[in-house]
Amino acid sequence: MNTPLPFERPVYVSRPALPPLTDYIRRLESIWASNILTNMGPMHEMLELAVGERIGSGRVSLWNNGMSALIAAVSSLQLERRKIAVTPFTFPATVHAISLLGLEPVFVDIDDTLTLDPVKLEEAVDSEVGAVMGTHVYGRFCDTAAIDAIARRNDLRVIYDGAHIFGRSAPVIGGEPHRLGDITMLSFHATKLFHSVEGGALITADQDVDRRLRLIRNFGIVNENDVKGLGLNGKMSEVHAAMGLSMLDLIDAEIDQRLAVANRYLEALEGIPGIRVVSGADGIVQYFVLRVDAEEFGSTRDDLHTTLRSLNVISRKYFSPLCSDFEPYNELPSAKHLPVARKAAQEVIALPLYGGLSLEDADRIADIVRWHQKGGVL
């Protein structure tokens, strides 16, 4: 194979879809006419209802971002036990939401799905663990039925970091009660398939938990004379809600476009030794992620990552390093032995995937992977 030419401009791992500017301006004009910019205005209420309809389960509250939402989720459960079992294979926000509230994360290894291993979870639960926080990695659900059974046996609360899941087809969660846990968080950050530029949501089936979340979202304010408990300013603005409503009109088209790109990758990467697709092959297209078996591939994931970036393909080692390796956590006893997560963190690499990526560019990126595997050197 000939040495690939670099892309003229960086091809990033993700690129936000954007609605037609005229559609967004139409909603902005409505905001200007109302003179309401925040505090659960009309756009906010419409988006909250629409997100709930697409989720298909539970009560939805919108938030200004996923991090605020996660902190509120943990706080709202009013845990008496001070430890939370959590995956190390996740974005730092997942674990920081535990630590910022003065609680201790207990890292639990993952299985081949890259989500929490229920067997390891049960082994990690003791009298000090009061909850479990799992991450639906790349939009693939944890084994929620198994986690629910463990939680019931051990009197645990369950939170899911579902930052990646809203890009699934509707109903996103549907009617299986264990899928929600006590609370599930969504992220609407601009890197996600669906976004409101910045934003997030919490879903719960518990009316009392939903009530507490709504108080936390607005400083704990009950009314103009009464504040009940601690709270954040977690409200989503009307401007962001307007973007979310505009993006809802596009979400299914974006999914379809990403599916076409993912299928092109699958064809172009077929037969390359040591490459296994772990996200993007099953209709879930938040990310397109490979695992690189260094021995079979003949090169490490890190070397492939360097080659791609040198040709202006901005791949990501997602998630690497593990959260358990970061300075706030690496001395915890639970951070020491996580062999499945550690191996995954050494092998995963996300290739660019977004609706605006051309099939020809997907072919070029796959050709770089194939060229690198055959010993290509720049």
N, C-alpha and C positions, 0 to 999 in steps of 0.2 A: 504493500500500500504506500502511496505517496504521503509525504509529510503534510498533515492538515494545515490549512491556512487559518490563522486566528480570526475570530469574529471582529468585525470593524468596531463594534461597540460591545460593552459588557452585556452578557445574557445572564440575567439574575435568576436565582432559584425560583422566585415568584415575582409577579408584577400585578398590582391591583387592577381589577376591572373597574371601569368607570361608566356611569350612565351617560346618555346624551346630555350635554350641558343644558340644552333647552328644557329637558325634563326636571333637572335639578333646580334650575332657575325658577321654574314654575312653582316649585314647592317653597323656594326661598321667598318668592313674592307673597305667598300665603303667610309666611312667618312675619314678613315686614308689615303686612296688613293687620295682623293680629297684635303686633308689638309684644309678643310673648317669646322670650328667648330660652327659657329654661323652667325648672320647677314643674315638671310633668305637664307640659303644654299639649296642644292637640296633636302635633306630630309624634311626640313621645307616646301618647296613648294609642294612636293608630298603629305604631310600630310594635308596641308591646302586645297588642291583640294579634297582629299578623304573625309575629314570631311564635306566639302560643299556638296558633292554628297550624303552622308548619311543623312545630315540634310534635303536636298530637298527644300531649300528656302533661299534666301538672299545671302549676301556677307560675307565671313568668313575671319577673321584675327586671327591668332594664337598668344597666349600670354604665358609668362613664368609662370603665375599662375592666378587663378581666381580673387584674390584680386586686383592685378595690373589691370586686365581687368575691374573690376567693377569701380575702381577709374577713369580709362580712359573713361569708358562709361558715367559716370556722368559728367566729365569734358568736354567731347566732345559736349554735348548738349547745352553748353553755356547759362545756365539758368539765367534769370533776377530775377525771384522770388526765395527767399532764403530758402524755405521749400520744403521737399519731403515727401509725404505720404508713409508709409512703414509698412509692417507687423511686429509685435513683435515676431512672431513664426517663427524664422529663425536662421541661424548661425550668430555670431557677425559680420563677414565680411560684410554682407549685409548692416548693419546700419553704421558700421565704415567707409565704402566707402563714405557715405554722410557726416559724421561729419569731416573726415579728410580734406575735401575740404571747411570747414567753413560753411556748410549748416546745417539746423536743421531738424532732423527727426520728423515727426508727425506720431505717432503710430495709426494704424487703426485696429480694431478687425477683427477676422477671422470668417468664418462660419463653418459648420460641415465638409466641405471638408478639413479643416485646412489651406486653402488659404484665401487671402483677401476677405472680405465680401463687395461686390459692394455697398450694401445699406449703410453700415457704411463709405465706402470710399466717397460716394457722400456727406454724412453729414459732413465729415471732410474737404472738399475742401473749401478754402476761397481765397481771393485775394492774399495771400502770398504763397500759394502752387503752385509750378510750374511744379511738376512732381509726378509720382507715381512709386514706386518700389515694385513689387510683387515677391514672391518666389513660384516656382513650387515645392511644398513640396513633398518629397519622389518620385519625378518624375511625380506627378499628376499636370496637368496644372491648373493654375488659370482660372477663368471665363474671358477669354481674350476678348470675344465678348462684355460682359457687361463693362469691364474696358475700352475697346476701345471707346464705346459709351459715357461713362462719360468723358474720356479724350477729345473727340471731342467737347462736350458741354462746357467744362471748359478750353479749350486751354492748356491742360497738355501734357507733354512728358511722355513716358512710357518705363521703363526699367524692364526687368525680370531677376531675379537671377534664372537661369536654371541649377544650379550646378548639380542637380540630373537627368537631363532629357536625357543625351546622351546614357544612358543605355537602352533606348527604342528601339524597332525594327524600321528599316528604312521604310519610311522616318520619321525621328524623329519629324519634325515640319510640313513638307509638304507645301501645297499651300494656306493655309488660312492666309491672310495678317495680321489679328489682332493677330495671335499667336506670332508673333515676337515682337510686340510693336515697339518702335523706335530701341531698341537694346536688344538682349538677350545674357546673359553670360553663358558659359559652364565651368565647372571645370573638369580638367583631373588629379586631385590629386590621389595619390595611394589608397585612401579610396573608390574611385568611381569604379563602375562596369567596365568602360573603363578608362584607365589612361595612362599617359606618364611619370609616377613617379611624376613629377610636371608639371603643364601646365594648359592652359585654352584657351578659344576662345571667340570671340565676333561675333555676327551675326546681320546684319542690311540690310534692303532693300534699304536704302538711300545711294546713291553714294557719296554725299557730306559728310555724317557722316562717311562712311567707309574711305574716304580720310583723314578726321581729325584723326580718330582712328589710322591709319597707321603712321601719323606724330607723334602723341603722343607716340606710341610704340617705336619710335627711336629718342627720345630727341627733337622732332620737326624738325629734319634735313630734308630739301628738297633735297639738294645736297651738294657737298663739299664746296660751297661758301655761302649757304643760310640756315639759321635756322628760322623757322616760328612758333612762339609761344612756350609755355612750353611743355615739354614732359618727359617721363619716359624712363628707359631702360626696356622695357617690352617684349623683344624678346625671343622666345623659341629657345633653342640651338639645334644643329643637333643631339646630343646624346639623348635628350629627344624626338625629333621628330622621331628618329629611333625606340624608344620604342613604341611610338604611332602607327607607321606603323605596327610594329609586333603585337601589341594588336588588331588592326583592323581585323587581320586574325582570331582572337579568339573570337571576341565580341559576335557573334551569338551563338557559342557553350556555352559561359559563361552564356548567357541569358537562354538557354535551360536547363543547369544544375541547375541554380537557380530556374527556374520554377518547376523542379522536387522536389527540397527541399521545396519550398513554398507549393506545393500541399501536400507534406507529413505532413508539419506542420498543414495545414488546416484539414486534416483527424484526426490527433492526438489530436488537440485542440478542436475538435467539441464537443459541449455539455457542456463545462466548463462554469458554471454560471459567469456572469460579465466580460467575455472576448469578445472583438470585434476586429476583424482584420481590420485595417485601411490602410494597405499597404502590398502588396504581394498576394492579392486575386484576382487581376484584370489584371494579366499579367505584371504588372510593378514591377520589382524585384530589384531595387536599395537597398531597405531595406524591412525587414519584421517587421511590427510594430503593436503592440496591444494597445488597450485602456482598462484600468482596471477600472471598476466601483466598487469602494471600498465597497459600501453597498451590492451589489449583490454578489461580489466575496468573501466577508468576510475578506478582507485584503486590505491594500493600495498597490498602485504601488511601493512605496518606500520599503515596506516590501518584496514584490516579488523580487525587484531588489537586495536587500540584500541577500536573500536566493540564488538566481541564482549565484551571485558573490561568495558566500561562498562555492559553489560547482564548482567553476572555470568556470562558464559561464559568460563571460564579456558582459552583456547586457548594453544598454545605454538609459538614459532618454533623448530622442532626439526629440524635443528641450525643455529642461528645465535646468535652469530657462529661463524665457522670456528675450529677449534682453532689453525690457523696464525696467527690474528689475536690470540691471547692473549699477554700480556706475556712469558712464558717463551720464546715461539717466533717472535714476529713479526719478529725481525731475522735469522732464518735465510734463506740464499739461496733455499731451496726454498719459502719462504712467499710469495714475491713474485708468482708468475704462476700462478694457479689459476682461470682464467676460468669454467669450467663449475661448479666448486664454489661460487665466489663468487655466480654468478647464482642457483644453487639456494638458497643461504643467504638471499638477498634475497626469495625467492618462497614458500618452504615454510611451511605453517601446519597444525598438528595440531588437529583438532576433538575434543571429548570422545567417547570410545568405551570403553564397558565394559558388561558384561552387565546391570547394573542400570539402565542408561539407558533410559527409555521411548521407544517409537517416536514418541509425541507430542512429547517433548522434542527428539528428533532433527529433527522437522519444524520446531519453533520455531527451532532453531539454523540450519537451512538457510534459513528465512524471513529471519533476520537478515542472512545473507550476501546473499540476493537483494535485500532492502531497501537494504542498503548499496550494492550495485552500481548500483541505480537512483537513487542520489544522496541517499539518506536521511541526515539530519543530526540528531544529538541536540541 
